[in-house]
Amino acid sequence: TENALIKARLVAQRTGLPTVADDSGLCVDILGGAPGIFSARWCGHHGDDQANLELLLNQLADVPEANRGASFVCAAVLVSPAGLERHCLGKMPGKLLTAPRGEGGFGYDPIFIAEGQQRSNAELSPREKNALSHRGKSFRALAPTIAATIELGGNVTPAQARP
């Protein structure tokens, strides 16, 4: 949540406009929640999805299926210049595969199977994935606050906001 708040606070301060931001990552149970906020740069540099995925698979190579629990987590926030700060957390629990499956999605999607699913996130259609996703959950939860902020003209104080 803190990373998303940092982003939104800065933009709201500089623009004078209400700002929505998010931060998300993959949290692997056996790694104590890592890579977490470092998911996009797990391999040591930012944005190399293949290297990140390969490094994580290597780190989990000897971990049995029963211990491969993981969750995608997203913190979505809204910050207004008048001091409103709301955050919503979305979580997609699941498990990690031992090898990639599927061509869709990005990042860790080819090795992640959401709870209750048989296909990896990379095998799901965008619509199917969005219905389950951590981002979808967090932004759906934040949507009423965004709508209320727009209704009140944008520069909403904490006292004016609906819970």
C-alpha positions as CSV (number, residue, x, y, z in Angstrom):
1,T,0.0,0.0,0.0
2,E,2.8,2.4,0.9
3,N,4.3,2.4,-2.6
4,A,0.9,3.1,-4.2
5,L,0.4,5.9,-1.7
6,I,3.8,7.4,-2.5
7,K,3.0,7.5,-6.2
8,A,-0.5,9.0,-5.7
9,R,0.5,11.6,-3.1
10,L,3.2,12.9,-5.4
11,V,1.0,13.2,-8.5
12,A,-1.9,14.7,-6.4
13,Q,0.5,17.3,-4.9
14,R,2.0,18.2,-8.3
15,T,-1.2,18.4,-10.3
16,G,-3.7,19.5,-7.7
17,L,-6.0,16.6,-9.0
18,P,-7.3,13.5,-7.3
19,T,-5.0,10.6,-8.2
20,V,-5.4,6.9,-8.5
21,A,-2.4,4.6,-8.3
22,D,-1.6,1.0,-7.6
23,D,1.2,-1.3,-6.7
24,S,1.1,-5.0,-7.1
25,G,3.3,-8.1,-6.9
26,L,3.5,-11.8,-6.5
27,C,3.9,-13.0,-2.9
28,V,5.3,-16.6,-2.6
29,D,4.5,-18.3,0.7
30,I,7.7,-20.3,1.0
31,L,9.8,-17.2,0.2
32,G,8.2,-15.2,3.1
33,G,6.1,-13.1,0.7
34,A,8.9,-12.4,-1.8
35,P,9.3,-11.2,-4.5
36,G,6.4,-8.9,-3.4
37,I,7.1,-5.3,-4.3
38,F,10.3,-6.4,-6.1
39,S,8.4,-8.7,-8.5
40,A,9.1,-6.6,-11.6
41,R,12.8,-6.5,-10.9
42,W,13.3,-9.9,-9.1
43,C,16.2,-10.8,-11.4
44,G,18.1,-7.6,-10.6
45,H,16.8,-5.3,-13.2
46,H,13.4,-3.9,-14.1
47,G,11.0,-5.3,-16.7
48,D,12.6,-8.6,-17.8
49,D,9.6,-10.9,-17.4
50,Q,11.4,-14.0,-18.7
51,A,14.4,-13.6,-16.5
52,N,12.2,-12.9,-13.4
53,L,10.1,-16.0,-14.2
54,E,13.2,-18.2,-14.8
55,L,14.9,-17.0,-11.5
56,L,11.8,-17.8,-9.5
57,L,11.4,-21.2,-11.1
58,N,15.0,-22.0,-10.3
59,Q,14.6,-20.8,-6.7
60,L,11.6,-23.1,-6.3
61,A,13.0,-26.1,-8.2
62,D,13.1,-28.4,-5.3
63,V,9.9,-27.2,-3.6
64,P,7.0,-29.8,-3.7
65,E,3.6,-28.8,-5.1
66,A,2.1,-28.7,-1.6
67,N,4.4,-25.9,-0.7
68,R,4.1,-23.8,-3.8
69,G,1.3,-21.5,-2.5
70,A,1.4,-17.9,-3.7
71,S,-0.8,-14.9,-4.2
72,F,-0.9,-11.9,-6.5
73,V,-1.7,-8.8,-4.3
74,C,-2.6,-5.3,-5.5
75,A,-3.0,-2.1,-3.4
76,A,-5.1,0.5,-5.3
77,V,-5.3,3.9,-3.8
78,L,-7.1,7.3,-4.3
79,V,-5.5,10.5,-3.0
80,S,-7.0,13.9,-3.2
81,P,-5.1,17.1,-2.8
82,A,-7.4,18.0,0.2
83,G,-6.1,15.0,2.1
84,L,-8.4,12.1,1.3
85,E,-6.5,8.8,1.2
86,R,-8.4,5.6,0.5
87,H,-6.8,2.2,-0.2
88,C,-8.2,-1.2,-1.2
89,L,-6.3,-4.4,-1.2
90,G,-7.1,-7.2,-3.7
91,K,-5.7,-10.7,-3.5
92,M,-5.7,-13.6,-6.0
93,P,-4.5,-16.7,-4.1
94,G,-3.2,-19.7,-5.9
95,K,-0.2,-21.9,-6.5
96,L,2.9,-21.9,-8.7
97,L,3.6,-24.5,-11.4
98,T,7.0,-26.0,-12.1
99,A,7.0,-24.9,-15.8
100,P,5.2,-22.2,-17.8
101,R,1.9,-22.9,-19.5
102,G,0.0,-20.6,-21.9
103,E,0.8,-17.7,-24.2
104,G,-1.3,-14.9,-22.7
105,G,-0.8,-12.5,-19.9
106,F,2.6,-11.3,-18.8
107,G,5.1,-11.6,-15.9
108,Y,4.5,-14.6,-13.8
109,D,1.1,-15.5,-15.4
110,P,2.4,-18.6,-17.2
111,I,3.4,-20.2,-13.8
112,F,0.4,-19.1,-11.7
113,I,-2.8,-21.0,-11.3
114,A,-5.5,-19.1,-9.3
115,E,-7.4,-20.9,-6.6
116,G,-10.2,-23.0,-8.1
117,Q,-8.8,-22.9,-11.6
118,Q,-7.2,-25.6,-13.7
119,R,-5.5,-23.3,-16.2
120,S,-2.6,-20.9,-15.6
121,N,-3.3,-17.1,-15.8
122,A,-1.6,-17.2,-19.2
123,E,-4.2,-19.7,-20.4
124,L,-7.2,-17.6,-19.4
125,S,-8.8,-15.0,-21.6
126,P,-8.4,-11.4,-20.5
127,R,-12.0,-11.4,-19.4
128,E,-11.6,-14.5,-17.3
129,K,-8.4,-13.3,-15.7
130,N,-9.9,-9.8,-14.9
131,A,-12.8,-11.4,-13.1
132,L,-10.4,-13.2,-10.7
133,S,-7.5,-10.8,-10.6
134,H,-6.1,-8.9,-7.7
135,R,-6.2,-5.7,-9.7
136,G,-9.8,-6.2,-10.6
137,K,-10.7,-6.9,-7.0
138,S,-8.9,-3.8,-5.6
139,F,-10.2,-1.4,-8.2
140,R,-13.8,-2.7,-8.0
141,A,-13.6,-2.1,-4.2
142,L,-12.1,1.5,-4.8
143,A,-14.7,2.4,-7.5
144,P,-17.3,3.8,-5.1
145,T,-14.8,6.2,-3.6
146,I,-13.6,7.3,-7.0
147,A,-17.2,7.9,-8.1
148,A,-18.0,9.9,-4.9
149,T,-14.8,11.9,-5.4
150,I,-15.9,12.8,-9.0
151,E,-19.5,13.7,-7.7
152,L,-18.0,16.1,-5.1
153,G,-15.8,17.8,-7.7
154,G,-12.5,16.1,-7.0
155,N,-10.9,17.9,-4.2
156,V,-12.4,15.8,-1.4
157,T,-11.5,15.9,2.2
158,P,-11.6,12.8,4.4
159,A,-14.7,14.1,6.1
160,Q,-16.6,14.5,2.8
161,A,-15.8,11.1,1.5
162,R,-18.2,8.2,1.8
163,P,-16.8,5.3,3.8
